[in-house]
Amino acid sequence: MHLGCLIILSLLLSSPKQVLAQPSFTTNGSADDIAENCYRLTSPKTANDVGSIWAEYPTQLGHAFEIRFAVNLGCSNYAGEGIAFVMHSDKTKYSAIGCADAAMGFAQQTGCFNYITPSLAVEFDTRFTKTQADIYAPHIALVQNGNTAQPLHKAVRMNSSGQEVRDCEYHSCRISWSPSTQLLQIYFEEELRLSYKGDISKIFGKEKNIYFGFTASSSTQANMQMVCIQSVDVSIDEEFDSRRSFEEGVGIFPNPLNERLTVNLNFDASQKVNIQLFNVMGKLIYEIPKHAVKNNQYHFNMPGLPSGVYYVTVSNGKNRVSRKLVHIASIRA
C-alpha cells in the first residue's frame, strides 16, 4: 500500500495561531528511513530488534496537538510486539530508546534499566504478555513512565471487531490532545477507541519541551513493523491560553498570613474582576464587586478573623482563580 505522506507541523514561532514547517525524524537502533515520512522500526530478518524515531521539534502540552499516522504491524499472527507513540522528557532527548521484547522500546521490564521516563505512551500492542495488564486481542493502552503493569488507561481492543491487525496492511491512526478540555483521544481506523480525561502535562512536571515519536520492538520472532506519519498539527488552544494567562496574572500572598492579605493583579485597566474572600464553610466574608482594574494591588485586613483556612477567588466572569490560605490570628494583649 503506497502512502503519500505530508507532514504539517505548527511551530508557533511567529504567527499567533500557526506556523507550518516540515520536521524530519531522528532514527535510533533498528529504525530506518525507508521512504518520505515512512520508517521501518523493526526488520523482518532480525529477532529482538528495538527502534525509535523522534521528531526534530519538541511540542508543548499547553498547545492543542493532533498527529495522524498509519502503522503496519507485520504479517504473522505469532510475531510481536507492537508500536508505541511516545511523548517524553527523558534526559536522552532524541537518542531515547528502551529495550526489546515486551518493553516495546519504551517500557519497564525485568533486566531493563533504560526505559524512557518521564513519558506517556499510547501502545499499539499485538502480543499478550502475562506480566503486563494486557488482553489477548491486539490492543491499545495508555502507559505512564513505562509502567505497563499499571496503565493509566486499561487496554482496549485495537478495533471493536477484534479483527487481526498483523495483516501486512497499513492501518490509519489519529491521536489528539486538547489542553482546555484535558481530553486525549486515540482513533484506530477512524474509530474512537480510547479517551482519557486528565492533565497529562503533570507527568512531565515543569518541563515544557516534550519530545514525541515512535518506538517498537520484536522478540524471538523477527517482525517488520513500520509507521508513516501523515500530519502533525500543533496549534494554540485559545481557551486554555486565556485561562493560563489569567491565572499567571493573579498573585495572592503571603501564605500563611496573620495580618494582611495582598492580592496582586498583573492586568491592564480594561480587565474587569471580582474579588472574594470565603471561610472554610463557604461563607462570603468580604467582596470587592466586579470592576475595571485600576489598582494592581488589593488588601484584606485579617485581624479580628479567627485562625483557620480561607479561600480567595478572583474572577473575570470567564476565568476564575481560587487559592487556599491559612490564617494565623495574631495574639494581642
Sine and cosine of phi, psi and omega as CSV:
sin_phi,cos_phi,sin_psi,cos_psi,sin_omega,cos_omega
0.00,0.00,0.80,-0.60,-0.03,-1.00
-0.99,-0.11,0.72,-0.69,0.03,-1.00
-0.88,-0.47,0.81,-0.59,0.17,-0.99
-1.00,0.02,0.95,-0.31,-0.16,-0.99
-0.96,-0.27,0.85,-0.53,0.07,-1.00
-0.89,-0.45,0.82,-0.57,0.02,-1.00
-0.99,-0.15,0.78,-0.62,0.09,-1.00
-0.86,-0.52,0.92,-0.39,-0.01,-1.00
-0.88,-0.47,0.83,-0.56,0.04,-1.00
-1.00,0.03,0.91,-0.41,-0.10,-1.00
-1.00,-0.04,-0.27,0.96,0.06,-1.00
0.84,0.54,0.70,0.71,-0.06,-1.00
-0.99,-0.14,-0.63,0.77,-0.06,-1.00
-0.82,-0.57,-0.58,0.82,0.01,-1.00
-1.00,0.07,0.58,-0.81,0.03,-1.00
-0.93,0.38,-0.29,0.96,-0.03,-1.00
-0.96,-0.28,-0.90,0.43,-0.09,-1.00
-0.52,-0.85,0.49,-0.87,0.23,-0.97
-0.74,-0.67,0.73,-0.69,-0.07,-1.00
-0.98,-0.17,0.65,-0.76,0.04,-1.00
-0.45,-0.90,0.22,-0.98,-0.02,-1.00
-0.87,-0.49,0.96,-0.29,-0.02,-1.00
-1.00,0.10,0.39,-0.92,0.20,-0.98
-0.97,-0.26,0.16,-0.99,-0.01,-1.00
-0.86,-0.51,0.72,-0.69,0.11,-0.99
-0.98,0.19,0.52,-0.85,-0.02,-1.00
-0.90,-0.44,0.57,-0.82,0.03,-1.00
-0.69,-0.73,0.45,-0.89,0.06,-1.00
0.89,0.45,-0.77,-0.64,-0.05,-1.00
-0.99,0.12,-0.04,1.00,-0.04,-1.00
-0.92,0.38,0.59,-0.80,-0.04,-1.00
-0.54,-0.84,0.63,-0.78,0.06,-1.00
-0.99,0.16,0.91,-0.40,-0.10,-1.00
-0.95,-0.30,-0.31,0.95,0.03,-1.00
-0.29,-0.96,0.08,-1.00,-0.02,-1.00
-0.86,0.50,0.91,-0.41,0.04,-1.00
0.91,0.41,0.30,0.95,0.05,-1.00
-0.85,-0.52,0.68,-0.73,-0.12,-0.99
-0.72,-0.70,0.69,-0.72,0.16,-0.99
-1.00,-0.06,0.87,-0.50,-0.08,-1.00
-1.00,-0.02,-0.60,0.80,0.08,-1.00
-0.73,-0.69,0.49,-0.87,-0.14,-0.99
-1.00,-0.09,0.34,-0.94,0.02,-1.00
-0.99,0.13,-0.02,1.00,-0.11,-0.99
-0.92,-0.39,-0.32,0.95,-0.13,-0.99
-0.86,-0.50,0.81,-0.58,0.07,-1.00
-0.97,0.23,0.34,-0.94,0.05,-1.00
0.82,0.57,0.64,0.77,0.10,-0.99
-0.97,0.23,0.43,-0.90,0.15,-0.99
-0.52,-0.85,0.76,-0.65,-0.03,-1.00
-0.61,-0.79,0.37,-0.93,0.07,-1.00
-0.54,-0.84,0.48,-0.88,0.13,-0.99
-0.72,-0.70,0.59,-0.81,-0.03,-1.00
-0.72,-0.69,0.72,-0.69,0.06,-1.00
-0.89,0.45,0.61,-0.79,-0.09,-1.00
-0.94,0.35,-0.29,0.96,0.03,-1.00
-0.92,-0.40,0.77,-0.63,0.10,-1.00
-0.97,0.26,0.23,-0.97,0.08,-1.00
-0.86,-0.51,0.04,-1.00,0.07,-1.00
-0.78,-0.63,0.68,-0.73,-0.08,-1.00
-0.98,0.18,0.01,1.00,0.21,-0.98
-0.98,0.17,-0.11,0.99,0.06,-1.00
-0.96,-0.28,0.52,-0.85,0.12,-0.99
-0.93,0.37,0.59,-0.81,-0.13,-0.99
-0.65,-0.76,0.72,-0.70,0.13,-0.99
-0.59,-0.81,0.72,-0.69,0.06,-1.00
-0.79,-0.61,0.73,-0.69,0.09,-1.00
-0.91,-0.41,0.71,-0.70,-0.04,-1.00
-0.40,-0.92,0.15,-0.99,0.06,-1.00
-0.77,-0.64,0.65,-0.76,0.01,-1.00
-0.90,-0.44,0.62,-0.78,0.17,-0.99
-0.90,-0.43,0.91,-0.42,-0.17,-0.99
-0.99,-0.17,0.27,0.96,0.08,-1.00
0.97,-0.24,-0.08,-1.00,-0.14,-0.99
-0.84,-0.55,-0.03,1.00,-0.07,-1.00
-0.88,-0.48,0.75,-0.66,0.03,-1.00
-0.93,0.38,-0.20,0.98,-0.06,-1.00
-0.98,-0.20,-0.12,0.99,-0.05,-1.00
-0.99,-0.11,0.26,-0.96,0.04,-1.00
-0.52,-0.85,-0.23,-0.97,0.17,0.99
-0.94,-0.35,-0.44,0.90,0.00,-1.00
0.68,-0.73,-0.07,-1.00,-0.05,-1.00
-0.81,-0.58,0.59,-0.81,0.05,-1.00
-0.81,-0.59,0.67,-0.74,0.23,-0.97
-1.00,0.01,0.82,-0.57,-0.15,-0.99
-0.80,-0.60,0.72,-0.70,0.20,-0.98
-0.92,-0.39,0.72,-0.70,-0.09,-1.00
-0.47,-0.88,0.31,-0.95,0.16,-0.99
-0.78,-0.63,0.54,0.84,0.05,-1.00
-0.87,0.50,0.55,-0.84,-0.05,-1.00
-0.89,0.46,-0.32,0.95,-0.01,-1.00
-0.98,0.18,-0.16,0.99,0.10,-0.99
0.77,0.64,-0.91,-0.42,-0.10,-1.00
-0.97,0.23,-0.10,0.99,0.02,-1.00
-0.98,-0.18,0.06,1.00,-0.10,-1.00
-0.87,0.50,0.79,-0.62,0.08,-1.00
-0.36,-0.93,0.67,-0.75,-0.03,-1.00
-0.97,-0.23,-0.60,-0.80,-0.12,-0.99
-0.96,-0.27,0.24,-0.97,0.00,-1.00
-0.99,0.13,-0.25,-0.97,0.01,-1.00
0.86,0.50,-0.64,-0.77,-0.12,-0.99
-0.94,0.34,-0.18,0.98,0.03,-1.00
-0.93,0.37,-0.32,0.95,0.08,-1.00
0.83,0.56,0.41,0.91,0.08,-1.00
1.00,0.09,0.01,1.00,-0.03,-1.00
-0.61,-0.79,-0.42,0.91,-0.29,-0.96
-1.00,-0.03,0.24,-0.97,0.12,-0.99
-0.95,0.32,0.61,-0.80,0.01,-1.00
-0.34,-0.94,0.56,-0.83,0.01,-1.00
-0.82,0.57,0.80,-0.60,0.00,-1.00
1.00,0.07,-0.05,1.00,0.01,-1.00
-0.96,-0.29,0.84,-0.54,-0.08,-1.00
-0.91,-0.41,0.05,1.00,-0.03,-1.00
-0.86,-0.51,0.67,0.74,0.12,-0.99
-0.94,0.34,0.32,-0.95,-0.15,-0.99
-1.00,-0.04,0.85,-0.52,-0.01,-1.00
-0.40,-0.91,0.55,-0.83,-0.11,0.99
-0.91,0.43,0.59,-0.81,-0.03,-1.00
-0.39,-0.92,0.38,-0.93,0.17,-0.99
-0.75,-0.66,0.82,-0.57,-0.07,-1.00
-0.82,-0.57,0.68,-0.74,0.20,-0.98
-0.97,-0.23,0.95,-0.31,-0.06,-1.00
-0.99,-0.13,0.73,-0.68,0.12,-0.99
-0.97,-0.25,1.00,0.04,-0.23,-0.97
-0.99,-0.11,0.80,-0.60,-0.07,-1.00
-0.96,-0.28,0.01,1.00,-0.10,-1.00
-0.66,-0.75,0.69,-0.72,0.01,-1.00
-0.96,0.28,0.74,-0.68,0.08,-1.00
-0.81,-0.59,0.84,-0.54,-0.13,-0.99
-0.89,0.46,-0.56,0.83,-0.06,-1.00
-0.99,0.15,-0.07,1.00,0.02,-1.00
-0.95,-0.32,0.22,-0.98,0.01,-1.00
-1.00,0.09,0.82,0.57,-0.10,-1.00
-1.00,0.03,0.26,-0.96,0.25,-0.97
-0.88,-0.48,0.30,-0.95,-0.13,-0.99
-0.94,0.35,-0.53,0.85,0.01,-1.00
-0.97,0.24,0.45,-0.89,0.16,-0.99
-0.77,0.63,0.71,-0.70,-0.20,-0.98
-0.58,-0.82,0.22,-0.98,0.07,-1.00
-0.88,-0.47,0.69,-0.72,0.08,-1.00
-0.62,-0.79,0.39,-0.92,0.03,-1.00
-0.94,-0.34,0.85,-0.53,-0.18,-0.98
-0.82,-0.57,0.76,-0.65,0.04,-1.00
-0.98,-0.22,0.76,-0.65,0.08,-1.00
0.79,0.61,0.56,0.83,0.10,-0.99
0.96,0.28,0.17,0.99,-0.06,-1.00
-1.00,0.02,0.99,0.12,-0.04,-1.00
-0.96,0.29,-0.28,0.96,0.04,-1.00
-0.96,0.28,-0.41,0.91,0.01,-1.00
-0.71,-0.70,0.96,0.28,-0.07,-1.00
-0.91,0.42,0.44,-0.90,0.05,-1.00
-0.92,0.40,-0.54,0.84,0.13,-0.99
-0.69,-0.72,0.76,-0.64,-0.07,-1.00
-0.87,0.49,0.37,-0.93,-0.04,-1.00
-0.91,0.42,0.65,-0.76,0.13,-0.99
-0.80,-0.59,0.43,-0.90,0.02,-1.00
-0.86,0.52,0.61,-0.79,-0.06,-1.00
-0.87,0.48,-0.64,0.77,0.16,-0.99
-0.76,-0.65,0.45,-0.89,-0.13,-0.99
-0.91,0.42,-0.44,0.90,-0.01,-1.00
-0.98,0.22,-0.29,0.96,-0.05,-1.00
0.97,0.23,0.22,0.98,-0.02,-1.00
-0.89,0.46,0.53,-0.85,0.05,-1.00
-0.91,0.42,0.68,-0.73,-0.03,-1.00
-0.94,-0.33,-0.11,0.99,0.08,-1.00
-1.00,0.03,0.94,0.33,-0.17,-0.99
-0.84,-0.54,0.31,0.95,-0.03,-1.00
0.93,0.36,0.09,1.00,-0.05,-1.00
-0.97,-0.24,0.36,-0.93,0.13,-0.99
-1.00,0.04,0.67,-0.74,0.00,-1.00
-0.86,-0.50,0.78,-0.62,-0.06,-1.00
-0.97,0.25,0.61,-0.79,-0.01,-1.00
-0.67,-0.74,0.45,-0.89,0.08,-1.00
-0.55,-0.83,0.71,-0.71,0.05,-1.00
-0.79,-0.61,0.79,-0.62,0.00,-1.00
-0.76,-0.65,0.52,-0.85,0.02,-1.00
-0.72,-0.69,0.78,-0.63,0.07,-1.00
-0.88,-0.47,0.92,-0.38,-0.01,-1.00
-0.93,0.37,-0.51,0.86,-0.03,-1.00
-0.93,0.36,-0.57,0.82,0.04,-1.00
-0.99,-0.17,-0.13,0.99,-0.06,-1.00
0.79,0.62,0.74,0.67,-0.05,-1.00
-0.86,-0.50,0.83,-0.56,0.09,-1.00
-0.95,-0.32,0.78,-0.63,-0.03,-1.00
-0.78,-0.63,0.67,-0.74,-0.01,-1.00
-0.84,-0.54,0.83,-0.57,0.00,-1.00
-0.92,-0.38,0.60,-0.80,0.11,-0.99
-0.76,-0.64,0.84,-0.54,-0.10,-0.99
0.79,0.61,0.72,0.70,0.03,-1.00
0.89,0.46,0.27,0.96,0.05,-1.00
-0.94,-0.34,0.82,-0.58,0.03,-1.00
-0.92,0.39,0.88,-0.48,-0.07,-1.00
-0.94,-0.34,-0.45,0.89,-0.05,-1.00
-0.50,-0.87,0.74,-0.67,0.11,-0.99
-0.81,-0.58,0.68,-0.73,0.05,-1.00
-0.73,-0.68,0.80,-0.61,0.03,-1.00
-0.94,-0.35,0.87,-0.49,-0.02,-1.00
0.20,-0.98,0.31,-0.95,-0.04,-1.00
-1.00,0.10,1.00,-0.02,-0.05,-1.00
-0.94,0.35,-0.29,0.96,0.01,-1.00
-0.91,0.42,-0.38,0.92,0.00,-1.00
-0.91,0.42,-0.40,0.92,0.03,-1.00
-0.87,0.50,-0.52,0.85,-0.13,-0.99
-0.98,-0.19,0.09,1.00,0.05,-1.00
0.88,0.47,-0.72,-0.70,-0.05,-1.00
-1.00,0.08,-0.10,1.00,-0.01,-1.00
-0.93,0.38,0.80,-0.59,-0.03,-1.00
-0.99,-0.11,-0.59,0.81,-0.04,-1.00
-0.99,0.13,0.91,-0.42,-0.06,-1.00
-0.92,-0.40,0.85,-0.52,0.02,-1.00
-0.99,0.13,0.58,-0.81,-0.02,-1.00
-0.65,-0.76,0.50,-0.87,-0.01,-1.00
0.10,-1.00,-0.49,-0.87,-0.10,-0.99
-0.71,-0.71,0.55,-0.84,0.13,-0.99
-0.78,-0.63,0.35,-0.94,0.05,-1.00
-0.34,-0.94,0.34,-0.94,0.07,-1.00
-0.46,-0.89,0.33,-0.94,0.16,-0.99
-0.85,-0.53,0.15,-0.99,0.01,-1.00
-0.87,-0.50,-0.75,-0.66,-0.12,-0.99
-0.94,0.34,-0.31,0.95,0.08,-1.00
-0.94,-0.35,0.82,-0.58,0.00,-1.00
-0.88,0.48,0.56,-0.83,-0.03,-1.00
-0.43,-0.90,0.85,-0.53,0.03,-1.00
-0.99,0.15,0.85,-0.52,0.01,-1.00
-0.81,-0.59,0.74,-0.67,-0.15,-0.99
-0.72,-0.69,0.40,-0.92,0.08,-1.00
-0.65,-0.76,0.66,-0.75,0.11,-0.99
-0.85,-0.52,0.84,-0.55,-0.03,-1.00
-1.00,0.00,0.85,-0.53,-0.05,-1.00
-1.00,-0.05,-0.69,0.73,0.04,-1.00
-0.34,-0.94,0.54,-0.84,0.13,-0.99
-0.78,-0.63,0.83,-0.56,-0.06,-1.00
-0.80,-0.60,0.90,-0.45,0.06,-1.00
-0.88,-0.47,0.79,-0.61,-0.05,-1.00
-0.59,-0.81,0.35,-0.94,0.03,-1.00
-0.94,0.34,0.79,-0.62,0.14,-0.99
-1.00,0.02,0.98,-0.19,-0.17,-0.99
-0.89,0.46,-0.60,0.80,0.01,-1.00
-0.91,0.41,-0.70,0.71,0.02,-1.00
-0.91,0.41,-0.66,0.75,-0.04,-1.00
-0.89,0.45,-0.64,0.77,0.02,-1.00
-0.91,0.42,-0.68,0.73,-0.01,-1.00
-0.91,0.42,-0.68,0.73,0.00,-1.00
-0.91,0.42,-0.65,0.76,0.01,-1.00
-0.89,0.46,-0.62,0.78,0.02,-1.00
-0.92,0.40,-0.70,0.71,0.01,-1.00
-0.88,0.47,-0.64,0.76,-0.01,-1.00
-0.94,0.33,-0.34,0.94,-0.01,-1.00
-1.00,0.07,-0.08,1.00,-0.03,-1.00
-0.95,-0.31,0.84,-0.54,0.10,-0.99
-0.87,-0.49,0.79,-0.62,-0.01,-1.00
-0.80,-0.60,0.85,-0.52,-0.10,-1.00
-0.36,-0.93,0.25,-0.97,-0.14,0.99
-0.99,0.16,0.11,-0.99,0.03,-1.00
-0.46,-0.89,0.91,-0.42,0.02,1.00
-0.95,0.31,0.21,-0.98,-0.04,-1.00
-0.66,-0.75,0.31,-0.95,0.03,-1.00
-0.64,-0.77,-0.11,0.99,-0.01,-1.00
-0.80,-0.61,-0.88,0.47,-0.12,-0.99
-0.65,-0.76,0.72,-0.69,0.05,-1.00
-0.99,-0.15,0.71,-0.71,0.03,-1.00
-0.92,-0.39,0.76,-0.65,0.13,-0.99
-0.93,-0.36,0.91,-0.42,-0.03,-1.00
-0.97,-0.23,0.80,-0.60,-0.02,-1.00
-0.89,-0.46,0.89,-0.46,0.02,-1.00
-0.99,-0.16,0.92,0.40,-0.03,-1.00
-0.80,-0.60,0.32,-0.95,0.11,-0.99
-0.99,0.13,0.14,-0.99,-0.14,-0.99
-0.92,0.38,-0.28,0.96,-0.03,-1.00
-0.98,0.18,-0.25,0.97,-0.02,-1.00
-0.97,0.25,0.77,-0.63,0.02,-1.00
-0.95,-0.30,0.80,-0.60,-0.09,-1.00
-0.74,-0.67,0.38,-0.92,0.10,-1.00
-0.84,-0.54,0.75,-0.66,-0.04,-1.00
-0.87,-0.49,0.76,-0.65,-0.05,-1.00
-0.69,-0.72,0.52,-0.85,0.08,-1.00
-0.86,-0.51,0.82,-0.58,-0.01,-1.00
-0.87,-0.50,0.48,-0.87,0.17,-0.99
-1.00,0.06,0.00,-1.00,-0.11,-0.99
-0.91,0.41,-0.34,0.94,0.03,-1.00
-1.00,0.04,-0.01,1.00,0.02,-1.00
1.00,0.03,0.15,0.99,0.01,-1.00
-0.98,0.18,0.75,-0.67,0.02,-1.00
-0.95,0.31,0.85,-0.52,-0.02,-1.00
-0.99,-0.11,-0.63,0.78,-0.09,-1.00
-0.41,-0.91,0.55,-0.84,-0.01,-1.00
-0.56,-0.83,0.67,-0.75,0.22,-0.98
-0.95,-0.31,0.96,-0.29,-0.09,-1.00
-0.85,0.53,0.28,-0.96,-0.05,-1.00
-0.85,0.53,0.76,-0.65,-0.07,-1.00
-0.37,-0.93,0.31,-0.95,0.08,-1.00
-0.95,0.31,0.67,-0.74,-0.04,-1.00
-0.93,0.37,0.90,-0.44,0.07,-1.00
-0.92,-0.39,-0.59,0.80,0.07,-1.00
-0.96,-0.29,0.61,-0.79,0.01,-1.00
-1.00,0.07,-0.19,0.98,0.02,-1.00
-0.76,-0.65,0.67,-0.74,0.05,-1.00
-0.79,-0.61,0.49,-0.87,-0.09,-1.00
-0.75,-0.66,0.65,-0.76,0.16,-0.99
-0.91,-0.40,0.84,-0.55,0.08,-1.00
-0.99,0.11,0.84,-0.54,-0.13,-0.99
-1.00,-0.06,-0.34,0.94,0.00,-1.00
-0.81,0.59,0.65,-0.76,-0.05,-1.00
0.99,-0.17,-0.35,0.94,0.06,-1.00
-1.00,-0.01,0.66,-0.75,-0.02,-1.00
-0.93,0.37,0.38,-0.93,0.08,-1.00
-0.88,0.47,0.53,-0.85,0.03,-1.00
0.45,-0.89,-0.19,-0.98,-0.02,-1.00
-1.00,-0.07,0.71,-0.70,0.05,-1.00
-0.76,-0.65,0.30,-0.95,0.03,-1.00
-0.77,-0.63,0.71,-0.70,0.09,-1.00
-0.93,-0.38,0.74,-0.67,0.07,-1.00
-0.84,-0.54,0.61,-0.80,0.10,-1.00
-0.80,-0.60,0.80,-0.60,-0.07,-1.00
-0.68,-0.73,0.54,-0.84,0.13,-0.99
-0.91,-0.42,0.26,0.97,-0.02,-1.00
1.00,-0.08,-0.49,0.87,0.01,-1.00
-0.94,-0.33,-0.67,0.74,0.00,-1.00
-0.90,-0.45,0.47,-0.89,-0.07,-1.00
-0.59,-0.81,0.72,-0.69,0.09,-1.00
-0.89,-0.45,0.77,-0.64,0.04,-1.00
-0.79,-0.61,0.77,-0.64,-0.02,-1.00
-0.81,-0.58,0.67,-0.74,0.04,-1.00
-1.00,0.01,0.73,-0.68,-0.03,-1.00
-0.78,-0.63,0.49,-0.87,0.08,-1.00
-0.93,-0.37,0.86,-0.51,0.02,-1.00
-0.97,-0.23,0.78,-0.62,0.06,-1.00
-0.92,-0.39,0.96,-0.28,-0.09,-1.00
-0.90,0.43,0.65,-0.76,0.03,-1.00
-0.94,0.33,0.60,-0.80,0.07,-1.00
-1.00,-0.08,0.89,-0.45,-0.05,-1.00
-0.90,-0.43,0.55,-0.84,0.00,-1.00
-0.94,0.33,0.00,0.00,0.00,0.00
